Amino acid sequence: MRSSPPKTWLAESILVTLFCCLPFGIVGIINAAKVESAFNSGDHDGADRASAEAKKWTMIGFWIGIVGIALYLMFVVGMLFFASQNGALDPQDF
């Protein structure tokens, strides 16, 4: 019998929800909330499953968020590059 619950991933899920990807972060938070309650009720296998699910959804949300941010930055840099090449960006406008 274990004396401590598995990692909850709650803090990571909250950060992913705030900064990366809202839907997957919320699923991570829901599963993270289940870890301690399952462990405290004696369902150690359920706590392990909830921890694994929280980790999975937190990581999915994190990587989708990172890819989304990278694509957005590439789009903005590309738009600035094309605007400057076509004369649409005039330093006098700033």
N, CA, C and O of each residue as an XYZ file, in Angstrom:
376
protein
N       0.845     -1.186      0.000
C       0.000      0.000      0.000
C       0.886      1.244      0.000
O       1.807      1.366      0.806
N       0.591      2.159     -0.914
C       1.377      3.383     -1.025
C       0.928      4.409      0.004
O      -0.216      4.404      0.458
N       1.864      5.297      0.361
C       1.524      6.324      1.341
C       1.263      7.685      0.705
O       0.738      8.584      1.362
N       1.622      7.842     -0.561
C       1.387      9.131     -1.216
C       0.738      8.908     -2.586
O       1.000      7.912     -3.261
N      -0.112      9.859     -2.976
C      -0.791      9.714     -4.266
C       0.161      9.970     -5.431
O       1.213     10.580     -5.240
N      -0.187      9.519     -6.625
C       0.639      9.833     -7.794
C       0.552     11.329     -8.120
O      -0.295     12.048     -7.590
N       1.431     11.768     -8.989
C       1.460     13.176     -9.382
C       0.102     13.572     -9.952
O      -0.474     12.842    -10.758
N      -0.407     14.728     -9.532
C      -1.730     15.160     -9.979
C      -1.704     15.919    -11.303
O      -2.687     15.875    -12.043
N      -0.634     16.599    -11.621
C      -0.514     17.425    -12.827
C      -1.446     18.630    -12.805
O      -1.741     19.203    -13.854
N      -1.914     19.022    -11.620
C      -2.874     20.117    -11.527
C      -2.243     21.459    -11.904
O      -2.816     22.205    -12.698
N      -1.086     21.774    -11.352
C      -0.445     23.059    -11.659
C      -0.115     23.165    -13.148
O      -0.332     24.207    -13.767
N       0.407     22.084    -13.711
C       0.740     22.087    -15.135
C      -0.507     22.241    -16.000
O      -0.487     22.946    -17.009
N      -1.589     21.579    -15.602
C      -2.844     21.677    -16.352
C      -3.399     23.093    -16.319
O      -3.915     23.587    -17.322
N      -3.295     23.742    -15.173
C      -3.774     25.123    -15.065
C      -2.952     26.039    -15.953
O      -3.505     26.895    -16.643
N      -1.632     25.868    -15.945
C      -0.772     26.701    -16.797
C      -1.057     26.471    -18.273
O      -1.084     27.422    -19.054
N      -1.268     25.227    -18.661
C      -1.602     24.933    -20.065
C      -2.940     25.573    -20.426
O      -3.104     26.097    -21.528
N      -3.891     25.530    -19.502
C      -5.192     26.142    -19.756
C      -5.067     27.648    -19.959
O      -5.706     28.214    -20.845
N      -4.251     28.288    -19.146
C      -4.107     29.742    -19.222
C      -3.288     30.202    -20.423
O      -3.618     31.216    -21.039
N      -2.224     29.474    -20.765
C      -1.268     29.984    -21.744
C      -1.229     29.251    -23.076
O      -0.731     29.805    -24.056
N      -1.727     28.048    -23.145
C      -1.539     27.262    -24.373
C      -2.844     26.897    -25.060
O      -3.181     27.445    -26.110
N      -3.557     25.991    -24.473
C      -4.697     25.413    -25.179
C      -5.828     25.133    -24.186
O      -5.779     24.162    -23.431
N      -6.834     25.985    -24.199
C      -7.922     25.933    -23.222
C      -8.644     24.580    -23.145
O      -8.764     24.039    -22.047
N      -9.128     24.012    -24.248
C      -9.920     22.773    -24.108
C      -9.142     21.601    -23.513
O      -9.650     20.897    -22.640
N      -7.920     21.391    -23.977
C      -7.142     20.257    -23.466
C      -6.684     20.504    -22.034
O      -6.568     19.563    -21.249
N      -6.426     21.756    -21.691
C      -6.062     22.081    -20.317
C      -7.197     21.804    -19.355
O      -6.966     21.332    -18.242
N      -8.416     22.089    -19.769
C      -9.576     21.829    -18.906
C      -9.742     20.331    -18.674
O     -10.035     19.905    -17.556
N      -9.557     19.534    -19.715
C      -9.633     18.071    -19.544
C      -8.533     17.613    -18.583
O      -8.757     16.729    -17.757
N      -7.349     18.214    -18.693
C      -6.262     17.890    -17.774
C      -6.617     18.239    -16.339
O      -6.331     17.466    -15.426
N      -7.240     19.400    -16.128
C      -7.636     19.820    -14.779
C      -8.668     18.857    -14.208
O      -8.584     18.478    -13.040
N      -9.630     18.465    -15.014
C     -10.667     17.539    -14.539
C     -10.043     16.215    -14.094
O     -10.378     15.693    -13.031
N      -9.143     15.683    -14.904
C      -8.487     14.427    -14.521
C      -7.551     14.621    -13.334
O      -7.431     13.731    -12.492
N      -6.888     15.771    -13.256
C      -5.989     16.035    -12.122
C      -6.772     16.099    -10.816
O      -6.283     15.666     -9.773
N      -7.980     16.638    -10.873
C      -8.805     16.727     -9.667
C      -9.250     15.347     -9.176
O      -9.545     15.178     -7.993
N      -9.297     14.386    -10.055
C      -9.731     13.034     -9.687
C      -8.650     12.231     -8.969
O      -8.958     11.251     -8.291
N      -7.378     12.637     -9.112
C      -6.264     11.825     -8.606
C      -6.338     11.664     -7.096
O      -6.380     10.540     -6.597
N      -6.354     12.777     -6.358
C      -6.323     12.677     -4.897
C      -7.593     12.076     -4.322
O      -7.541     11.317     -3.355
N      -8.741     12.413     -4.916
C      -9.983     11.850     -4.389
C     -10.023     10.338     -4.592
O     -10.481      9.606     -3.715
N      -9.545      9.869     -5.741
C      -9.503      8.423     -5.964
C      -8.505      7.763     -5.015
O      -8.771      6.684     -4.484
N      -7.373      8.397     -4.805
C      -6.356      7.829     -3.915
C      -6.871      7.775     -2.477
O      -6.703      6.770     -1.786
N      -7.502      8.867     -2.034
C      -7.996      8.919     -0.653
C      -9.141      7.949     -0.409
O      -9.366      7.534      0.728
N      -9.869      7.582     -1.458
C     -10.955      6.605     -1.280
C     -10.436      5.170     -1.392
O     -11.214      4.223     -1.276
N      -9.134      5.000     -1.616
C      -8.538      3.670     -1.668
C      -8.423      3.092     -3.064
O      -7.952      1.967     -3.231
N      -8.841      3.838     -4.063
C      -8.778      3.371     -5.449
C      -7.434      3.789     -6.059
O      -7.355      4.771     -6.796
N      -6.397      3.039     -5.745
C      -5.055      3.391     -6.197
C      -4.903      3.229     -7.714
O      -4.204      4.011     -8.358
N      -5.555      2.222     -8.271
C      -5.507      2.051     -9.726
C      -6.217      3.204    -10.432
O      -5.747      3.691    -11.459
N      -7.339      3.635     -9.884
C      -8.061      4.776    -10.442
C      -7.250      6.055    -10.355
O      -7.285      6.885    -11.264
N      -6.516      6.214     -9.252
C      -5.657      7.389     -9.101
C      -4.533      7.365    -10.132
O      -4.181      8.399    -10.698
N      -3.973      6.183    -10.371
C      -2.928      6.060    -11.397
C      -3.468      6.372    -12.787
O      -2.816      7.059    -13.574
N      -4.668      5.863    -13.085
C      -5.286      6.139    -14.391
C      -5.586      7.622    -14.554
O      -5.334      8.194    -15.614
N      -6.124      8.251    -13.509
C      -6.443      9.683    -13.579
C      -5.168     10.509    -13.746
O      -5.163     11.496    -14.482
N      -4.094     10.113    -13.072
C      -2.819     10.813    -13.216
C      -2.277     10.674    -14.633
O      -1.784     11.642    -15.213
N      -2.370      9.475    -15.184
C      -1.893      9.252    -16.551
C      -2.724     10.050    -17.555
O      -2.179     10.611    -18.506
N      -4.035     10.102    -17.349
C      -4.900     10.881    -18.242
C      -4.602     12.376    -18.113
O      -4.548     13.087    -19.117
N      -4.411     12.852    -16.883
C      -4.090     14.268    -16.684
C      -2.782     14.611    -17.383
O      -2.677     15.658    -18.022
N      -1.785     13.742    -17.266
C      -0.503     13.983    -17.936
C      -0.693     14.004    -19.457
O      -0.172     14.881    -20.145
N      -1.444     13.031    -19.968
C      -1.648     12.933    -21.415
C      -2.285     14.204    -21.962
O      -1.780     14.777    -22.927
N      -3.387     14.658    -21.361
C      -4.087     15.822    -21.883
C      -3.307     17.108    -21.657
O      -3.384     18.033    -22.466
N      -2.562     17.172    -20.569
C      -1.725     18.344    -20.331
C      -0.634     18.427    -21.383
O      -0.372     19.506    -21.913
N       0.001     17.321    -21.692
C       1.059     17.315    -22.707
C       0.506     17.598    -24.104
O       1.125     18.321    -24.885
N      -0.650     17.034    -24.413
C      -1.264     17.314    -25.722
C      -1.555     18.807    -25.840
O      -1.235     19.426    -26.855
N      -2.155     19.379    -24.817
C      -2.457     20.810    -24.837
C      -1.208     21.664    -24.925
O      -1.195     22.675    -25.627
N      -0.151     21.266    -24.214
C       1.102     22.020    -24.244
C       1.697     22.030    -25.644
O       2.052     23.089    -26.162
N       1.809     20.859    -26.258
C       2.445     20.784    -27.582
C       1.596     21.424    -28.668
O       2.135     22.036    -29.591
N       0.279     21.294    -28.575
C      -0.581     21.982    -29.544
C      -0.448     23.492    -29.369
O      -0.417     24.231    -30.354
N      -0.371     23.948    -28.135
C      -0.178     25.370    -27.877
C       1.146     25.877    -28.419
O       1.198     26.949    -29.021
N       2.213     25.122    -28.214
C       3.529     25.526    -28.716
C       3.521     25.597    -30.239
O       4.031     26.556    -30.818
N       2.945     24.589    -30.889
C       2.868     24.584    -32.356
C       2.014     25.754    -32.841
O       2.375     26.418    -33.812
N       0.895     26.012    -32.182
C       0.031     27.120    -32.565
C       0.722     28.467    -32.433
O       0.596     29.320    -33.310
N       1.448     28.660    -31.344
C       2.178     29.912    -31.141
C       3.273     30.060    -32.191
O       3.472     31.150    -32.727
N       3.983     28.980    -32.488
C       5.041     29.032    -33.506
C       4.467     29.369    -34.881
O       5.038     30.180    -35.610
N       3.343     28.750    -35.236
C       2.710     29.044    -36.521
C       2.244     30.495    -36.586
O       2.381     31.146    -37.622
N       1.702     30.997    -35.502
C       1.256     32.387    -35.456
C       2.437     33.341    -35.643
O       2.355     34.293    -36.420
N       3.530     33.082    -34.930
C       4.714     33.940    -35.069
C       5.281     33.883    -36.482
O       5.707     34.907    -37.017
N       5.291     32.705    -37.092
C       5.768     32.591    -38.473
C       4.857     33.379    -39.415
O       5.340     34.012    -40.354
N       3.560     33.346    -39.174
C       2.617     34.104    -39.991
C       2.870     35.607    -39.864
O       2.904     36.317    -40.869
N       3.046     36.091    -38.640
C       3.270     37.522    -38.422
C       4.579     37.963    -39.063
O       4.623     38.998    -39.728
N       5.638     37.196    -38.872
C       6.930     37.540    -39.481
C       6.811     37.502    -41.001
O       7.351     38.376    -41.679
N       6.125     36.518    -41.541
C       5.925     36.437    -42.992
C       5.145     37.625    -43.518
O       5.493     38.186    -44.557
N       4.094     38.013    -42.811
C       3.304     39.168    -43.243
C       4.136     40.446    -43.204
O       4.048     41.276    -44.108
N       4.943     40.603    -42.156
C       5.814     41.782    -42.083
C       6.847     41.768    -43.203
O       7.141     42.808    -43.792
N       7.389     40.607    -43.496
C       8.376     40.496    -44.571
C       7.755     40.864    -45.917
O       8.311     41.669    -46.664
N       6.597     40.268    -46.221
C       5.956     40.557    -47.510
C       5.490     42.007    -47.596
O       5.530     42.608    -48.669
N       5.051     42.566    -46.484
C       4.627     43.970    -46.491
C       5.816     44.886    -46.747
O       5.704     45.876    -47.469
N       6.951     44.550    -46.154
C       8.130     45.388    -46.374
C       8.668     45.235    -47.792
O       9.200     46.197    -48.347
N       8.546     44.072    -48.385
C       9.011     43.839    -49.749
C       8.130     44.553    -50.773
O       8.608     44.948    -51.836
N       6.866     44.715    -50.460
C       5.927     45.328    -51.395
C       5.692     46.814    -51.134
O       4.815     47.424    -51.745
N       6.463     47.385    -50.241
C       6.353     48.818    -49.974
C       5.170     49.202    -49.115
O       4.885     50.391    -48.977
N       4.479     48.258    -48.541
C       3.330     48.574    -47.719
C       3.737     49.031    -46.324
O       2.927     49.605    -45.595
N       4.960     48.784    -45.959
C       5.449     49.186    -44.650
C       6.356     50.392    -44.829
O       7.502     50.249    -45.256
N       5.866     51.553    -44.512
C       6.631     52.778    -44.674
C       7.074     53.267    -43.293
O       6.219     53.466    -42.430
N       8.352     53.467    -43.050
C       8.814     53.920    -41.728
C       8.182     55.240    -41.297
O       8.106     55.511    -40.098
N       7.730     56.064    -42.227
C       7.120     57.348    -41.877
C       5.756     57.147    -41.225
O       5.257     58.052    -40.555
N       5.152     55.992    -41.407
C       3.840     55.725    -40.805
C       3.936     55.477    -39.304
O       2.929     55.502    -38.596
N       5.134     55.241    -38.835
C       5.294     54.938    -37.402
C       5.701     56.164    -36.706
O       5.894     56.148    -35.491
